[in-house]
């Protein structure tokens, strides 16, 4: 049986109706990675290596009609042609629907909901003789729900808001409503920087490496001051908010140690924090 192509079957609406008897009726996703391409009659279906054979996955080209996605690539064709009342084949009462045949094409990625895909058949011939005519392609929607996975948070969030407890002593502060006060991101970051500078290294068993290796509550010599500067910068960089940091440290003739920090957060805020330590061991934020 040979069907003669009618008016408009060819691309650009060839007025002579020179389209082939075989054409694409519709396409639909019958699985997360399987597309059924329905032809108006049976195509050649014998070998995956055939240059005009519907079993050859290279003869199906996919593109995106609507939405933002990467076009899938055909990886294979299922070995059974779909006939009869199966979904997507012969669904209707018009003349010729009983002749429709479906080919299930496997693709390399999920067909996502909200994306409209298009499959275009190329060079496939009819079993009864004749070439592929227009329409060569059909659009279809994806069926796989798009899963939105929240980003994994490692460490402290970059916009952390702390409770308003004191730098030393840990006492809580109350706001005008009587509830526990909070600190904004910049104030909380400054507090965490000073706490790192005034905590002895490994003072907290559950925070390995936290704190400085130099004992701030003892009079320091020049060698210790140089080590303190480098260790302080390394500690402050461990705060997730830190983008860059520089530390200045000096000791006066009277033994008063001064540490000054200038840092920039990942949100672009500049934060300055400092402290002094006198020979008695008293630490004063500045």
C-alpha positions in Angstrom: 0.0 0.0 0.0 1.3 3.4 -1.0 -0.2 6.6 0.4 0.2 9.7 -1.8 1.3 12.8 0.1 -1.3 15.6 0.0 -1.1 19.4 -0.2 1.2 20.8 2.4 2.8 17.6 3.5 6.2 18.8 2.4 8.2 21.6 4.2 7.2 25.1 3.0 3.9 23.7 1.8 5.0 22.1 -1.5 1.9 22.8 -3.7 2.5 19.6 -5.7 1.9 17.5 -2.6 5.2 15.6 -3.1 5.4 14.5 0.5 6.1 10.8 1.2 3.5 8.4 2.4 5.1 8.0 5.8 4.8 10.8 8.3 4.9 11.5 12.1 1.4 11.7 13.6 2.3 12.5 17.2 4.8 11.9 20.0 4.4 11.5 23.7 6.6 10.6 26.7 5.5 7.1 27.9 8.2 7.0 30.5 10.7 9.2 32.2 13.2 8.5 29.4 11.1 7.0 26.7 9.4 8.8 23.8 6.8 7.1 21.6 7.0 8.4 18.0 3.8 7.5 16.2 3.8 7.1 12.4 0.7 7.0 10.2 1.8 3.5 9.0 4.5 0.9 9.7 8.0 2.1 9.1 10.9 -0.2 8.2 11.8 -1.9 11.5 14.5 -4.5 11.1 18.0 -3.2 12.2 19.5 -0.6 14.5 22.2 0.0 11.9 19.9 0.5 8.9 20.2 3.9 7.2 16.4 4.1 6.7 15.3 1.9 9.6 13.1 3.2 12.4 15.2 1.0 14.8 18.2 3.3 14.2 18.4 5.8 17.2 20.5 8.2 15.1 17.4 8.9 12.9 15.7 10.7 15.8 16.8 14.3 16.7 15.4 16.0 19.8 15.2 19.7 20.5 13.5 22.0 23.1 10.4 23.9 22.0 9.6 25.7 25.3 11.5 26.0 28.5 15.1 25.9 29.5 16.7 22.5 29.3 19.3 20.4 27.5 17.9 18.5 24.6 18.0 14.7 25.1 19.9 12.4 22.8 18.4 9.1 21.5 20.3 6.2 22.8 18.3 3.3 21.5 15.0 2.0 20.2 12.9 -0.6 22.0 12.7 -3.9 20.0 8.9 -4.0 19.7 6.8 -1.8 17.5 3.6 -0.7 19.3 0.3 -1.5 17.5 -3.4 -1.7 18.3 -5.1 0.1 21.3 -1.9 0.8 23.1 -1.6 4.4 24.5 -0.6 6.8 21.8 -1.4 4.5 18.9 -4.7 4.4 17.0 -6.3 6.8 19.5 -9.2 8.1 17.6 -12.0 7.2 15.1 -10.7 8.9 12.0 -9.9 6.9 8.9 -6.5 5.4 8.9 -5.9 5.3 12.7 -5.8 1.5 12.7 -2.7 1.7 10.5 -0.7 3.8 13.1 2.4 2.3 14.5 4.4 3.5 17.5 8.2 3.3 18.0 9.5 3.8 21.5 12.8 5.7 21.5 15.0 5.7 24.7 16.8 8.9 25.5 19.8 9.8 27.8 18.0 12.0 30.3 14.8 12.6 32.1 12.0 14.3 30.3 11.1 17.0 32.8 7.6 18.5 33.5 7.3 22.1 32.3 9.5 21.5 29.3 8.1 21.0 25.8 10.3 18.8 23.7 10.3 18.1 20.0 11.4 14.9 18.1 12.2 15.0 14.4 12.5 11.8 12.4 15.0 11.6 9.5 15.4 9.4 6.5 13.0 6.7 7.7 11.2 4.7 5.0 7.8 3.0 5.0 7.5 -0.8 5.1 5.2 -0.5 2.1 7.6 1.6 0.1 8.1 5.4 0.0 10.0 8.0 1.9 9.2 10.1 5.0 7.2 13.2 4.3 6.0 16.2 6.3 5.2 16.4 9.1 8.5 15.0 10.1 8.3 16.1 13.8 6.0 16.4 16.7 6.1 18.2 20.1 5.4 16.6 23.4 5.6 17.6 27.1 7.9 16.1 29.7 6.5 13.9 32.5 9.1 13.7 35.2 8.6 16.1 38.2 11.4 18.5 38.7 13.0 17.9 42.1 14.3 21.0 43.7 17.1 20.0 46.2 17.9 22.8 48.7 21.6 23.6 48.8 23.6 21.8 51.5 24.6 24.2 54.2 28.1 23.6 55.6 29.2 25.4 58.7 27.5 28.6 59.8 25.2 30.4 57.4 26.7 33.4 55.8 23.9 35.7 57.1 23.9 34.3 60.6 22.0 36.2 63.3 23.2 35.5 66.9 21.4 35.8 70.1 22.5 39.0 71.9 24.7 37.5 74.7 27.7 39.3 76.1 31.2 38.8 74.6 32.6 37.7 78.0 30.6 35.9 80.6 27.9 34.7 78.2 25.0 36.6 79.9 21.8 37.1 77.9 20.5 40.5 76.9 16.8 41.4 76.7 15.1 43.7 74.1 12.3 46.2 74.8 9.7 43.5 74.6 11.4 41.5 77.3 12.4 38.7 74.9 16.1 37.7 74.4 17.7 40.2 72.1 19.4 39.3 68.8 22.4 40.7 67.1 22.6 41.5 63.4 25.1 39.7 61.1 27.9 42.3 61.4 27.7 42.5 65.2 27.5 38.7 65.6 30.5 38.3 63.3 32.6 40.8 65.3 31.7 38.9 68.5 32.8 35.6 67.0 36.1 37.1 65.8 36.9 38.4 69.3 36.0 35.1 70.9 38.4 33.3 68.7 41.1 35.8 69.7 40.5 35.3 73.4 40.1 31.5 73.5 43.0 29.3 74.1 43.6 26.7 71.4 41.6 23.5 71.9 39.9 24.9 75.0 36.7 23.4 73.7 36.9 19.6 73.3 34.1 19.6 70.7 35.8 22.3 68.6 39.2 20.9 67.6 41.8 23.6 66.7 39.5 26.5 67.8 41.3 29.4 69.4 44.9 30.9 69.5 48.0 29.0 70.4 49.5 32.0 72.2 48.3 32.5 75.8 46.8 36.0 75.7 46.5 36.1 79.5 50.3 36.1 79.9 52.8 38.7 79.1 54.0 38.0 75.5 57.4 38.6 74.0 58.1 39.7 70.4 58.4 36.2 69.0 55.0 35.3 70.5 53.5 38.5 69.0 54.7 37.5 65.5 53.2 34.0 65.9 50.0 35.4 67.3 49.4 37.6 64.2 49.6 34.7 61.8 47.5 32.4 64.0 44.9 35.0 64.5 44.5 35.6 60.7 44.2 31.8 60.2 41.6 31.5 62.9 39.4 34.3 61.6 39.5 32.8 58.1 37.8 29.8 59.6 34.7 31.9 60.2 32.4 31.1 57.2 31.5 34.8 56.7 35.2 35.9 56.3 36.2 36.9 52.8 39.6 38.6 53.7 41.3 39.6 56.9 44.4 41.3 58.2 45.6 41.5 61.8 48.0 43.9 63.5 49.6 43.1 66.9 51.9 45.1 69.0 53.1 45.2 72.6 54.0 48.4 74.5 56.9 49.1 76.8 54.5 48.6 79.7 53.6 45.1 78.5 50.2 46.0 77.1 49.3 43.9 74.1 47.1 45.4 71.4 45.4 43.4 68.6 43.5 45.0 65.8 41.5 43.2 63.1 40.2 44.5 59.8 38.1 42.0 57.9 35.7 42.0 55.0 32.7 39.6 55.0 31.4 37.7 52.0 28.4 40.1 51.9 30.9 43.0 51.4 30.7 44.5 54.9 33.9 45.8 56.5 34.3 44.9 60.1 36.9 46.3 62.6 37.5 44.7 66.0 40.3 45.0 68.5 41.3 44.2 72.1 44.0 45.1 74.6 45.6 42.8 77.2 47.4 44.3 80.2 50.0 42.6 82.3 47.3 41.8 84.9 45.5 39.6 82.4 42.5 41.9 81.8 41.1 41.8 78.3 39.3 44.8 77.0 37.5 45.0 73.6 38.2 48.1 71.6 
